[in-house]
Amino acid sequence: MQVSDYEAAANATDDREEILRNLIAANRLDPQADREMRIRDLRLTETLYGERTPARISDAPVELQYEQNMPACPLQAITPEIIAAAFRAKGLLYVPGAIDSEEVERMREAIETAHNSMETESEPVWNNRPKLPNKESALKLAAARGWANDVGGCLGVDSPRAMYQILDMLDRHGIQQLAQDYLGERPVMSAAKFMLWRVPGDGPTAGWHQDGRFLGDDLASLNVWTALTDCGPEVAPGMDLVLDYLDHYIMPDEDSHFDWSVSDAQVEALNIPIATPWFKAGDMLMFDNWLLHRTCRRPGMTKTRYAIESWFFAPSKFPIGRTAFLA
């Protein structure tokens, strides 16, 4: 089919998902700024919290392979059963070499342009905040935006072209389908948790946390974190990871600055192994809302780390009060 065929098909239906499929197909053949902004706006959805459809995940034993003390699997070989087994074992799944160097460079350039566009006048396709349905949603997303911008993040929904390119990359590599198979429902994503990271090496030590502490309790989630820079000890900020599936939240000390942060002493008291992996550009890490982790930042780091943080949720178990968009 040609671009005109896909556009005609999009105009011939009122079904949002069908419109999106056709516009995305057209844009793969002929990228256009107006189309990418329309795609971003069409993804926003309030169709949430319906009946739960559990995933059909086999209980058959799974033999896990390990790298750097983490369950590991090539992207093409991952199944929902492997994800579930890896999470039960260590709370995460390491995916080495998930995307190639050419794809890494494209994604890194998209993030660089999105960040730079926040600081200077630029084409709207690179810097255009979404219009949300109500004031409460707008205020919550504005708070997430302010926090992210302060610590090296850019909301993906604020950059329609970067959002399109990154979600297209994830789709071409089968991530959306894998998330659907694992979660049991066609996934949605959170506008506040689709993050384009450009994190400098120098800066304050990050705090331990579990993402579910500020997302909510009753969730069905899968985060796919993609490194776009070689990162890890002594080079660029990577991650410190508690290698266990906790299935409960560690509550903060009474003197904690934040109601979601966990102290070093609390982590030490768990007596659970901690990994500080070396990630190569193109590696992925999968985990959910229970993983206890923090950004690994050490004195002397000088290299900036680029990464994509992409949280997928079952619509029936989406964080309450957040802005959702179709994956």
Secondary structure, 3 states (H helix, E strand, C coil): CCHHHHHHHHHCCCCHHHHHHHHHHHHHHCCCHHHHHHHHHHHEECCCCCCCCCCCCCCCCCCCEEECCEEECCHHHCCHHHHHHHHHHHCEEEECCCCCHHHHHHHHHHHHHHHHHHHCCCCCCCCCCCCCCCHHHHHHHHHHHHHHHHCCEEEHHHCHHHHHHHHHHHHHCCHHHHHHHHHCCCCEEEEEEEEEEEECCCCCCCCEEECHHHHCCCCCEEEEEEECCCEECCCECEEEEECCCCCCCCCCCCCCCCCCCECHHHHHHHCCCEECCCECCCCEEEECCCCEEEEECCCCCCCCEEEEEEEEECHHHCCCCCCEEEC
